[in-house]
Amino acid sequence: MTIQPPSPFQAMPSPVQVAFNRKELSIILSIYGRMVSAGEWRDYGISCLRDRAVFSVFRRTAENPLYRIEKHPRLRGRQGQYAVVGIDGQILKRGHDLKSVLRVLERKLIRAVD
């Protein structure tokens, strides 16, 4: 019995779940740490689903998330696989580069000083 290598035209099996890699988590946790030290955020949650990974940010533990940072690998070739979603479900920023997508959250750190 011989085993045939997969044809390049065969569909690759979909992963069981999508997750953030170490580099992505480092970028996300960097901004998370700055927002916690500024007193804006207090808790987070990570969900690894079949089609996407979600990093949810909370002001308090028992609330709905303020923001969701989502990774959709299927959108990699189109609009970009990263998105920041607001509390109302509106997409605040979408793109291919995680750092540029997270800049929408960094604006919250910049405040006028009296």
C-alpha atoms as an extended CHARMM CRD file, in Angstrom:
* protein
*
       114  EXT
         1         1  MET       CA              0.0000000000        0.0000000000        0.0000000000  PROA      1               0.0000000000
         2         2  THR       CA              1.3960000000        3.3990000000       -0.9740000000  PROA      2               0.0000000000
         3         3  ILE       CA              0.4120000000        6.6970000000        0.5380000000  PROA      3               0.0000000000
         4         4  GLN       CA             -0.1580000000        9.5120000000       -1.9200000000  PROA      4               0.0000000000
         5         5  PRO       CA              0.9610000000       13.0180000000       -0.9000000000  PROA      5               0.0000000000
         6         6  PRO       CA             -1.8690000000       15.5450000000       -0.9110000000  PROA      6               0.0000000000
         7         7  SER       CA             -2.4660000000       17.3130000000       -4.1840000000  PROA      7               0.0000000000
         8         8  PRO       CA             -1.8250000000       21.0840000000       -4.1220000000  PROA      8               0.0000000000
         9         9  PHE       CA             -5.3750000000       21.4910000000       -5.4030000000  PROA      9               0.0000000000
        10        10  GLN       CA             -6.9650000000       19.6970000000       -2.4590000000  PROA      10              0.0000000000
        11        11  ALA       CA             -8.5480000000       21.8530000000        0.1930000000  PROA      11              0.0000000000
        12        12  MET       CA             -6.5510000000       22.0010000000        3.4020000000  PROA      12              0.0000000000
        13        13  PRO       CA             -8.4770000000       20.8770000000        6.4600000000  PROA      13              0.0000000000
        14        14  SER       CA             -9.7490000000       23.7830000000        8.4970000000  PROA      14              0.0000000000
        15        15  PRO       CA             -8.1880000000       24.2170000000       11.9300000000  PROA      15              0.0000000000
        16        16  VAL       CA            -10.1680000000       23.0610000000       14.9380000000  PROA      16              0.0000000000
        17        17  GLN       CA            -10.0390000000       26.5680000000       16.3960000000  PROA      17              0.0000000000
        18        18  VAL       CA             -8.4370000000       29.9180000000       15.7070000000  PROA      18              0.0000000000
        19        19  ALA       CA             -6.1380000000       31.4660000000       18.3140000000  PROA      19              0.0000000000
        20        20  PHE       CA             -3.8490000000       34.4570000000       18.7280000000  PROA      20              0.0000000000
        21        21  ASN       CA             -0.1650000000       33.6280000000       18.3950000000  PROA      21              0.0000000000
        22        22  ARG       CA              2.4790000000       34.8090000000       20.8560000000  PROA      22              0.0000000000
        23        23  LYS       CA              3.4190000000       37.9230000000       18.8630000000  PROA      23              0.0000000000
        24        24  GLU       CA             -0.2160000000       39.0150000000       18.5150000000  PROA      24              0.0000000000
        25        25  LEU       CA             -0.8740000000       38.4920000000       22.2250000000  PROA      25              0.0000000000
        26        26  SER       CA              2.2330000000       40.4970000000       23.0780000000  PROA      26              0.0000000000
        27        27  ILE       CA              0.9610000000       43.4500000000       21.0310000000  PROA      27              0.0000000000
        28        28  ILE       CA             -2.5370000000       43.2200000000       22.5220000000  PROA      28              0.0000000000
        29        29  LEU       CA             -1.3200000000       42.8380000000       26.1140000000  PROA      29              0.0000000000
        30        30  SER       CA              1.0070000000       45.8060000000       25.6780000000  PROA      30              0.0000000000
        31        31  ILE       CA             -1.8810000000       48.1840000000       25.0000000000  PROA      31              0.0000000000
        32        32  TYR       CA             -3.9950000000       46.3770000000       27.6100000000  PROA      32              0.0000000000
        33        33  GLY       CA             -1.3430000000       47.0360000000       30.2760000000  PROA      33              0.0000000000
        34        34  ARG       CA             -1.1900000000       50.7270000000       29.4080000000  PROA      34              0.0000000000
        35        35  MET       CA             -4.9770000000       51.0560000000       29.5910000000  PROA      35              0.0000000000
        36        36  VAL       CA             -5.0940000000       49.2350000000       32.9500000000  PROA      36              0.0000000000
        37        37  SER       CA             -2.4460000000       51.5540000000       34.3850000000  PROA      37              0.0000000000
        38        38  ALA       CA             -4.4800000000       54.5210000000       33.1240000000  PROA      38              0.0000000000
        39        39  GLY       CA             -7.5280000000       53.1380000000       34.9800000000  PROA      39              0.0000000000
        40        40  GLU       CA             -9.6250000000       52.6110000000       31.8500000000  PROA      40              0.0000000000
        41        41  TRP       CA             -9.7770000000       48.8060000000       31.7090000000  PROA      41              0.0000000000
        42        42  ARG       CA             -9.8980000000       46.2030000000       34.4630000000  PROA      42              0.0000000000
        43        43  ASP       CA            -10.4890000000       42.7400000000       33.0000000000  PROA      43              0.0000000000
        44        44  TYR       CA            -10.2330000000       40.7410000000       29.7970000000  PROA      44              0.0000000000
        45        45  GLY       CA            -11.3600000000       37.4600000000       28.3050000000  PROA      45              0.0000000000
        46        46  ILE       CA            -10.0660000000       35.3690000000       25.4110000000  PROA      46              0.0000000000
        47        47  SER       CA            -12.2840000000       33.1610000000       23.2490000000  PROA      47              0.0000000000
        48        48  CYS       CA            -10.8590000000       30.7700000000       20.6600000000  PROA      48              0.0000000000
        49        49  LEU       CA            -13.6580000000       29.7360000000       18.3240000000  PROA      49              0.0000000000
        50        50  ARG       CA            -13.7720000000       27.6950000000       15.1220000000  PROA      50              0.0000000000
        51        51  ASP       CA            -13.7970000000       30.6960000000       12.7750000000  PROA      51              0.0000000000
        52        52  ARG       CA            -12.2650000000       33.4920000000       14.8700000000  PROA      52              0.0000000000
        53        53  ALA       CA            -10.3650000000       34.4340000000       18.0130000000  PROA      53              0.0000000000
        54        54  VAL       CA            -11.6870000000       37.2060000000       20.2640000000  PROA      54              0.0000000000
        55        55  PHE       CA             -9.9340000000       39.2600000000       22.9620000000  PROA      55              0.0000000000
        56        56  SER       CA            -12.6530000000       41.0490000000       24.9520000000  PROA      56              0.0000000000
        57        57  VAL       CA            -11.9040000000       44.0510000000       27.1850000000  PROA      57              0.0000000000
        58        58  PHE       CA            -14.0710000000       44.9540000000       30.1870000000  PROA      58              0.0000000000
        59        59  ARG       CA            -14.3050000000       47.9700000000       32.4640000000  PROA      59              0.0000000000
        60        60  ARG       CA            -15.7950000000       45.7240000000       35.1610000000  PROA      60              0.0000000000
        61        61  THR       CA            -16.0380000000       41.9490000000       35.2130000000  PROA      61              0.0000000000
        62        62  ALA       CA            -19.8440000000       41.7120000000       35.1750000000  PROA      62              0.0000000000
        63        63  GLU       CA            -20.3850000000       44.0190000000       32.1880000000  PROA      63              0.0000000000
        64        64  ASN       CA            -20.5370000000       43.5930000000       28.4510000000  PROA      64              0.0000000000
        65        65  PRO       CA            -17.1430000000       44.0700000000       26.7960000000  PROA      65              0.0000000000
        66        66  LEU       CA            -16.1220000000       47.6460000000       25.9610000000  PROA      66              0.0000000000
        67        67  TYR       CA            -14.1260000000       46.4600000000       22.9710000000  PROA      67              0.0000000000
        68        68  ARG       CA            -13.4970000000       43.1950000000       21.1710000000  PROA      68              0.0000000000
        69        69  ILE       CA            -10.2870000000       42.6240000000       19.2470000000  PROA      69              0.0000000000
        70        70  GLU       CA            -11.0900000000       39.9350000000       16.6900000000  PROA      70              0.0000000000
        71        71  LYS       CA             -8.9940000000       37.7950000000       14.3780000000  PROA      71              0.0000000000
        72        72  HSD       CA            -10.8130000000       36.3620000000       11.3280000000  PROA      72              0.0000000000
        73        73  PRO       CA             -8.3120000000       34.3910000000        9.1970000000  PROA      73              0.0000000000
        74        74  ARG       CA            -10.8720000000       33.9860000000        6.3960000000  PROA      74              0.0000000000
        75        75  LEU       CA            -10.8280000000       37.7550000000        5.8110000000  PROA      75              0.0000000000
        76        76  ARG       CA             -7.0290000000       37.8010000000        5.4380000000  PROA      76              0.0000000000
        77        77  GLY       CA             -7.1630000000       38.3580000000        1.6770000000  PROA      77              0.0000000000
        78        78  ARG       CA            -10.0530000000       40.8080000000        1.6900000000  PROA      78              0.0000000000
        79        79  GLN       CA            -10.5700000000       43.4670000000        4.3560000000  PROA      79              0.0000000000
        80        80  GLY       CA             -7.9170000000       42.2620000000        6.7670000000  PROA      80              0.0000000000
        81        81  GLN       CA             -8.0800000000       39.6300000000        9.4500000000  PROA      81              0.0000000000
        82        82  TYR       CA             -7.9760000000       41.9930000000       12.4600000000  PROA      82              0.0000000000
        83        83  ALA       CA            -10.8420000000       44.1640000000       13.6930000000  PROA      83              0.0000000000
        84        84  VAL       CA            -11.6880000000       46.2830000000       16.7270000000  PROA      84              0.0000000000
        85        85  VAL       CA            -15.4020000000       46.1600000000       17.5480000000  PROA      85              0.0000000000
        86        86  GLY       CA            -17.0970000000       48.6150000000       19.9110000000  PROA      86              0.0000000000
        87        87  ILE       CA            -19.6320000000       47.9110000000       22.6420000000  PROA      87              0.0000000000
        88        88  ASP       CA            -22.5270000000       48.4370000000       20.2200000000  PROA      88              0.0000000000
        89        89  GLY       CA            -21.1310000000       45.9810000000       17.6360000000  PROA      89              0.0000000000
        90        90  GLN       CA            -19.8350000000       48.6620000000       15.2900000000  PROA      90              0.0000000000
        91        91  ILE       CA            -16.4820000000       47.9040000000       13.6540000000  PROA      91              0.0000000000
        92        92  LEU       CA            -14.1790000000       50.7710000000       14.6610000000  PROA      92              0.0000000000
        93        93  LYS       CA            -11.1640000000       49.6930000000       12.6020000000  PROA      93              0.0000000000
        94        94  ARG       CA            -10.2570000000       46.7610000000       10.3630000000  PROA      94              0.0000000000
        95        95  GLY       CA             -7.0000000000       45.9040000000        8.6540000000  PROA      95              0.0000000000
        96        96  HSD       CA             -4.1430000000       43.5610000000        7.8690000000  PROA      96              0.0000000000
        97        97  ASP       CA             -1.6990000000       44.8660000000       10.5070000000  PROA      97              0.0000000000
        98        98  LEU       CA             -2.6270000000       44.3950000000       14.1730000000  PROA      98              0.0000000000
        99        99  LYS       CA             -0.6030000000       47.3790000000       15.4220000000  PROA      99              0.0000000000
       100       100  SER       CA             -2.2940000000       49.7910000000       13.0240000000  PROA      100             0.0000000000
       101       101  VAL       CA             -5.7380000000       48.4330000000       13.9150000000  PROA      101             0.0000000000
       102       102  LEU       CA             -5.0760000000       48.9020000000       17.6430000000  PROA      102             0.0000000000
       103       103  ARG       CA             -4.1520000000       52.5620000000       17.1620000000  PROA      103             0.0000000000
       104       104  VAL       CA             -7.8600000000       53.3600000000       17.3640000000  PROA      104             0.0000000000
       105       105  LEU       CA             -7.6770000000       52.3160000000       21.0430000000  PROA      105             0.0000000000
       106       106  GLU       CA             -4.5020000000       54.2930000000       21.7730000000  PROA      106             0.0000000000
       107       107  ARG       CA             -6.3570000000       57.5230000000       21.0520000000  PROA      107             0.0000000000
       108       108  LYS       CA             -8.2270000000       56.8860000000       24.2920000000  PROA      108             0.0000000000
       109       109  LEU       CA             -4.9330000000       57.2690000000       26.2120000000  PROA      109             0.0000000000
       110       110  ILE       CA             -4.2010000000       60.7170000000       24.8200000000  PROA      110             0.0000000000
       111       111  ARG       CA             -6.0450000000       63.3380000000       26.8610000000  PROA      111             0.0000000000
       112       112  ALA       CA             -5.7480000000       67.0660000000       27.2560000000  PROA      112             0.0000000000
       113       113  VAL       CA             -4.0070000000       68.1040000000       30.4620000000  PROA      113             0.0000000000
       114       114  ASP       CA             -5.5780000000       71.0000000000       32.3780000000  PROA      114             0.0000000000
